[in-house]
């Protein structure tokens, strides 16, 4: 397959419905198994990939409120096909100037555009966006079930940096990956 020719731009509120129409599903044969044991003193955390008895298809959920807030604050970026302006992917980012960090909260690539290098190229642009906003760190937050997203973060050079066992609205475990930029 040929590489996609795309541009990145800030989203407008009118773009939000297109974002919601992208394919948010992913397939996985693995999850990240998290074991947290309290010790006296301290804690022990074990994080390892666990093969599922059979593969599952899951859906990454993004709230309409988050998309609206991100668009209003210029923190929703779109990757659109250069000639047709068809939406290929979007990213919700959160810029924390006090701590000099940009967090990629959501990175969604439409199904037909996956496995063509778009995600990696888009992520490189997000890294430059973070640098332009004087961030020293780039981070990603990922559900522990989203094994493909965890692998993507690792391929992009981010390192595991933390966990929150009730981070998302559905009380799913969040894994955090960070990189000095």
C-alpha positions in Angstrom: 0.0 0.0 0.0 1.1 3.5 -0.7 1.7 6.1 2.1 -1.1 8.5 2.6 -0.6 12.2 1.7 -2.1 14.2 4.6 -2.1 17.5 6.3 -2.7 18.3 10.0 -4.9 21.1 11.1 -6.8 22.3 14.2 -10.4 21.0 14.4 -13.4 23.1 14.3 -16.6 22.3 16.1 -18.1 21.3 12.7 -15.5 18.5 12.5 -16.5 16.7 15.7 -19.2 14.6 14.1 -16.7 13.3 11.6 -14.4 12.4 14.4 -17.1 10.4 16.1 -17.8 8.5 12.8 -14.3 7.2 12.5 -13.8 3.5 13.3 -12.8 3.4 17.0 -12.5 -0.4 17.2 -9.4 -2.4 17.6 -8.6 -6.1 17.8 -6.3 -7.7 20.3 -5.1 -11.1 21.3 -3.4 -9.7 24.5 -4.1 -7.4 27.4 -1.7 -6.0 30.0 -2.1 -7.9 33.2 -1.6 -5.6 36.2 -0.9 -7.0 39.6 -0.6 -4.6 42.6 0.5 -6.0 45.9 0.8 -3.9 49.1 3.9 -4.9 51.0 5.1 -3.7 54.4 6.7 -1.3 53.7 6.0 -0.4 50.1 4.2 -1.9 47.1 4.9 -4.3 44.3 3.6 -3.7 40.8 3.8 -6.3 38.1 2.8 -5.4 34.5 3.0 -8.1 31.8 1.3 -9.0 28.6 -1.2 -11.9 28.9 -2.5 -13.8 25.9 -6.3 -14.0 25.8 -8.0 -17.4 25.1 -9.3 -15.9 21.9 -9.0 -12.5 20.3 -11.5 -9.7 21.0 -12.6 -6.6 19.2 -13.0 -3.7 21.5 -14.1 -0.1 21.0 -12.1 2.9 22.2 -14.7 5.3 23.7 -14.2 9.1 23.4 -16.8 11.4 24.9 -18.5 14.1 22.9 -17.8 16.5 25.7 -14.0 15.8 25.5 -14.0 16.4 21.7 -16.0 19.6 22.1 -13.7 20.9 24.9 -10.6 19.9 22.9 -11.8 21.7 19.8 -12.7 24.8 21.7 -9.2 24.9 23.3 -7.3 24.1 20.0 -6.3 20.7 21.4 -8.0 18.6 18.8 -5.9 18.0 15.8 -7.0 16.3 12.6 -5.1 14.5 9.9 -6.9 14.9 6.6 -6.1 13.6 3.2 -4.4 16.4 1.3 -6.5 16.4 -1.8 -10.0 15.4 -0.6 -9.8 16.6 3.0 -11.2 13.2 4.1 -10.7 12.7 7.8 -8.1 10.0 8.3 -7.2 10.4 12.0 -7.5 12.7 15.0 -5.7 13.3 18.2 -6.9 14.9 21.5 -4.0 16.4 23.3 -3.8 18.1 26.7 -1.2 20.8 27.2 -0.1 21.5 30.7 2.3 24.5 30.5 3.0 24.5 34.2 4.6 21.0 34.1 5.8 21.5 30.5 4.0 18.3 29.3 1.7 17.5 26.4 -0.4 14.3 26.8 -2.0 12.5 23.9 -5.3 11.5 25.4 -6.8 9.9 22.2 -5.2 9.0 18.9 -7.6 7.5 16.5 -6.8 6.3 13.0 -9.7 5.2 10.8 -9.6 1.5 10.0 -8.9 1.9 6.2 -5.8 4.1 7.0 -4.2 1.8 9.5 -1.0 -0.1 8.9 0.2 2.5 6.4 2.5 4.6 8.6 0.0 7.3 9.2 0.0 6.9 13.0 3.7 7.2 13.3 3.9 10.2 11.0 1.0 11.9 12.8 2.7 11.2 16.1 5.9 12.8 14.9 3.8 15.9 14.1 2.3 15.8 17.6 5.9 15.7 19.0 6.7 18.8 17.0 3.4 20.4 18.2 4.5 19.7 21.8 7.9 21.2 21.2 6.4 24.3 19.7 4.3 24.6 22.8 7.4 24.5 25.0 6.8 21.1 26.4 9.7 19.1 27.7 7.7 15.8 27.9 5.3 14.0 25.6 3.0 11.5 27.3 0.3 9.1 26.2 -2.5 7.6 28.4 -3.7 4.2 27.3 -6.2 1.7 28.6 -4.5 -1.5 29.7 -6.7 -3.5 27.4 -5.6 -1.6 24.3 -2.5 -3.7 23.6 -2.1 -2.3 20.1 -1.9 1.2 21.5 0.7 0.2 24.2 2.8 -1.4 21.5 2.5 1.8 19.4 3.7 3.9 22.3 6.7 1.7 22.8 7.5 1.8 19.0 7.4 5.6 19.2 10.1 5.6 21.9 7.9 6.3 24.9 8.7 4.5 28.2 6.3 3.2 30.8 5.9 5.8 33.5 2.9 5.0 35.6 -0.5 3.6 36.3 -3.8 4.6 37.6 -6.2 1.8 38.4 -9.4 3.9 38.2 -8.5 6.6 35.7 -11.1 6.4 33.0 -14.9 7.1 33.3 -15.6 3.4 33.1 -13.0 2.8 35.9 -10.5 1.1 33.5 -6.9 1.0 34.3 -4.7 3.6 32.6 -1.1 3.1 31.7 1.1 6.1 31.1 4.0 6.4 28.7 6.3 9.3 28.6 9.2 10.6 26.6 11.6 13.5 27.0 11.5 15.8 23.9 
